């Protein structure tokens, strides 16, 4: 049987080209249009939110898939880019969302090629089950860099990640 879930946000106009958003899960922040649309630099924009929604959703679904595929994930970092088309009448649409995940996984005692195949299947599952990726018109393109490392290398990498300063 199908189920539904509902998510909420509330936006308020502050002044000029400024708004404030409160998300149903708690976070809140000011936002504006991007500078090329009479907005302000250095602030959250709807375009940022759109690209971030796809990037974060695919990452969370990848984590879900990693657990199910029993992969030893060491690190995941993904840069994403949204390409928008601006028509002559100034209507706009995102045509592409491109993601470049950099994934590092430990091979353990398994053949690295076998592990890489499971990582690729986990990425495919992440894209397939991503609510946001499934809800947009734009083409979603995932171009991963996958590194399969030994358990010894994995431990060294984990230690360096733990020692990384947080910002």
N, C-alpha and C positions, 0 to 999 in steps of 0.2 A: 504494500500500500504506500502511495506517495505521501510525503510530509511537506510541510512548509516551515520556513523560518523567516522572521522579519527583522530587519536592521534599520536603525534610525539615525538621522543626523538632523541638526537644527542649524540654520545659518541666519545671521543677522547682518544687515547693512550697518556699517559704522559711520562712514563718511566717504565722499569722493569715490575712489575705486578701491575701497577697503571693506572687507567683510570679516566675520568671526564665525568659526564653525565649532560646534560641540558634537562630538561623536557619541553614539549610544553606548559605547564601551568605555567612555570616560575622557579620553584625551580631547583637548580643545586648543585652538590656535587661530591666529589671524591669517587671512589669505588675501590675495589680490589676483588680478589678471596678470599675465606675463608682460614684461615691458613692451613687447611688440604689439600689444593690444591695449595700450594706455594704462598698463598696470605698473607695478613697482618691482625693482630688482631685489634679489636676496630674500624672497618671501615665498611661502607655499602657494602654489597655483592649482587650478583645476586640472591643468595639463600634467603637472607633477603627480597629482593624486591618481589620475588615470593610469599613467605609466607605472607608478608605484603599486597600484592595486594589482595589476597583472604580475609584476615582478614578485611581490610578496606572496601572492596566492600560489604561484607556481612553485616558489621555494617551499612553502608549507606543505604542499602536496608532494613535493620531492622528498621531504623529510618523512612524510607518511609512507611513501613507497620504499624508501631506504629501510625503514623498519620492517616492512613486509618482505622485502627481498633479502633481509638479513645481511646488509652491507655494513662494512666498518667505515663509516664516514669520518673523515679527519677534518675536512674544511669545505665550505661552500661559500662562494662569493659571486654575485651576479650583477653585471652592469646591464642596464636596459635602456632602450631608446625608442621613442615613439616618433613616427614621421607623420606629419599632418599635411594635407593638401588644402590649399586656400584657393577656392574658385574665384572667377571673375566677379561674381556677385557677392563675394566675401563670406560665403558659407564655407565652413571648414569641416573636415572629417579626418580622423586618423586612418591612414591606409595600411600602416605596418607597425607592429610592435616587435622589436628585435631584442633578444636576450642573449647574453654571452656569459653563461655560467662557467666558473672555473671550479672544478670539483676534484677533490683529492680523496682517494679511498685506499684503505689498506687491503692487500691481497690475502693476508694470512697465509694459510697453506695451500690456497687455491691457485690455479693457473691465472695469471694476470689477464689473459685474453677473455677467459670465462667471466671474470669479475667485471671487466669493461663492458661486456655484453649485458650483464645484469644492470650496470649503471645506466646504460643507454635505454634499456627497457623501463627502468625506474623513471627516467626523464620523460619517456613517452607516456607513461601512466600519469605522471604529474601534469603534463599538458592536457591529457584526455580528461582528467577529473578536476581540473581547475575551473571553479565556478566563474571566475572573472574571464579567463581565456575563452571559455565557452559562451560568454555573454557579450562579446564585442564583435563588431563587424570587421575590424582590422585583421589582416593576416598576422598570425603569431608565428614568428620564426625563432627557433632555439638553435644556437650554434655553440655547442659546448667545447670546452677544453677539459679533457679527463686525464688525470694522472693516477696511475695505480702504483702504489709504493709498498715496500716490504714493511713488516711489523716494526723493525728496528727504526726505519726512517719515519714511520708513523709516530712513534713515541717521541722522537726528536722534534718533529713538526708540532705535535701537541704541546710540548714544553715551550716552544718558541711562541705559540699562540697564547698560552697562559701568561707568559712574561710580557706580552705586548701591552703598552700603556693604553688605558681606556680614555676616551675623550668625552 
